[in-house]
């Protein structure tokens, strides 16, 4: 069983990344939160904590091995906890992890089911079930500062972008700001991709929003 994978980040796609390890390129499924952490690390060597599962079809006669990647072990621990909730499978749990683990754990710890319904794929009844199942299990994650913005080296900048001040936390802050402005998760991600691909420098959220909404 693979528990950790280190290699060059070749590509960052919508729901997966491609990691080059020696002569092999591995497909690794990632959450939206992890994707944002890795957004500016293309071409760099990174380390992902891995969970494996078999994806089956409806007839149950074909299984495809999948790897899920997390930048920090605490994210993997939280994912495993989320999968213990009734009616939350691997795909639903990964999709729901669109926000930093500390934020989700904090909402569960304060029993805020309404906040949890803002996560993709989580309805009111599922949110209540998450709180009931996990409220006594996430305190350590809710109050932990261990989840750093970058993978592999918590102290290093995560960007090869022209502006080295851009890091994963700023990217996440811009994403949350776009959501607050009424963008859907997909729309916010698309706009964030456009911003990063533009190459225009920004050092805070207002500057990023100004670039995105500038006329012409």
N, C-alpha and C positions, 0 to 999 in steps of 0.2 A: 504493500500500500504506500502510495506517495503522500508524504505529509508536508513537504516543503519543496519549492521549485525556484531555482535561481537561473536567470538567463537574460538575454537582451530583449527588450520590449519592442517587437517588430511593428505591431499594428494595434490600434485601439478602435474597436468597432462598437456598434450600438449596445450589445449585451455581452460582449466577450473581448478578450485581448488575445494576441498571438505572441507567444514567448519562444524565442530561439534558444535552445539548450543543445550545444554541440551541433551535430548535423540535423537535429530534429526540431520542428516547429510544433509547439503544443497549443491547442485551443483550450482556453481557460475561461469559463463563464464568470462574470463579475456582476456585482450589484451596481446601481447607479452611483452610490456614494463612493465605492472603490474606483469606479470609472473616473470620477472627477478628481480623485487623488492622483490618478495616473495620467491625467489629461496632458500634462506638459513633459512627460518623461519618455516620450518616444525615442528609441535608440539607446536608452540607458540600460544598465544592468540593474535588475530589481529582484527582490525575493518575495514570493507569495506563499502564504500558508494555505495548504490545499485540503479540500474535502472531496471525496470521490463518491459517485453513485451511479447506478444503472438506470438509464431512461428507457422505459418500455413503451410499445405502442398499444393501442386499444385491444388488439387480439392477443397480446402477451407472448407472441412467438418470436420477437426480435428485440434485443436489448442493446443499447448504445452506451458505452462507458463515457461519463462526463466528469470533468474536473471543475471545481469551483475554487476561485482564488480570493484571498483576503490579505490586505496589507499588514494587518496586525492579528496576533493570536486571539486577542480579546474579541475581535470581530467574528472570528470563526467560532469562538465559544458562545457568543450571543446567537449566531445563526443556528447552532446546534440546539440551544434552548428554545428558539422560536419554532423549530421543527417538532418540538414535543407538544405544542398546542394542537388540540383537536382540529382537524380539517385544514391544517396548514402544512402543505407539502414542501418539497425542496424548491420548486419554481416559485410558489407563492411567497415563501419566506425570503428568497433572494430578491424578488421584485419589491417586497415591502421595505427592504433595507435601502431606501433612497435617501435617508438622512443619517447623519453620524450616529453611531451606536450609543454614545453617551446621551444624546437627545432622546432617543427612543426609550432607553432604559430609564431615564429620568421621568418620562411620561408614565411609564408602567409603575415606577416606584411611587409616584403621587396619585396613581389610579385615575389618570386622565384619559378615559376611553374616547372622549370626543377628539382630543388631539390625535390619537392613534388612527382615527378614521381619515386623517389627511394623508396617510401613507397609501401608495398605490395598491389596489386590490383588497384593502381592509375596510369592511363594512362595520356597522354598529355592533352586530352580534359577535362578529369575530374579534373586534376590539375589546369587548367585555370579556370574552373568553381568554384573550391574551393577558388581561389584567388579572383575572382569577387564577390562571395557571402560573404566571411568572412573578407576581407581585412580591413574593418572598425570596426570589432567586436573583434579582438584578441589582440589589442595593450596591454591591461592589462595583458594578459597571457604571451605575448612575453617578457615583461620587468619585470615580477614578479619573485621573488626568493622564493615564498611561497611553491613551490613544492619540498618537501624534499625527501630524498632517502628512507625513511622507513615509514611503515604504523603504525598508532597508537601513536607513540612517535617519533617526529622528531629529538630528541636529542640522542635517544638510539641506540646502535649498532643493526644491523639487523641480526646478525649472531649468530648461536650456533655452528658454525664451529670451529675446533681446533684453527684456526687463527682468533682472534677477530677483526683484522684490515680489514678483507674482509667485505665490505658493498655493498649496492646495486649500488652505483655509480661506484665502481671498476668493478663489474660484468658487468654493462652496457658498461663501457669503453673497457673491453675485448671483448664483443660482437661486438662493433663497429669496433674494430681493426681487428677481424676475417672477418668482412664484407669487410673492406678495402683491405684485402689480397685476396679477390676474392671469399670468401665463400658465398653461398646463405643464406638467412635468416634461412632456415631449417638446413643447414649444420652447420652454426655458432651456432645455439641453441644446436644441437647435440654435438658439440665439447665442448661447455660450460658446458653442463650436464656431459660429461665425465670428464672434469677438476674438477668439484666440487665433483663428486663421487669418484675421485681418492684419496682425502684426503691430497694431497700434498699441502704444504703451499705456498702462493705467496702474495706479498704485493704491486705489481705494474703490469702494463700490460706486459712489457718485460719478467718478470719472468713467467707470465702465458703462454705467447706464447712459451717460451723456454720449459716449461713442456709439452705443447701440441705437439710440433714438435720434441721432443727429440727422438732419435732413440732407438729402443728396448723398 
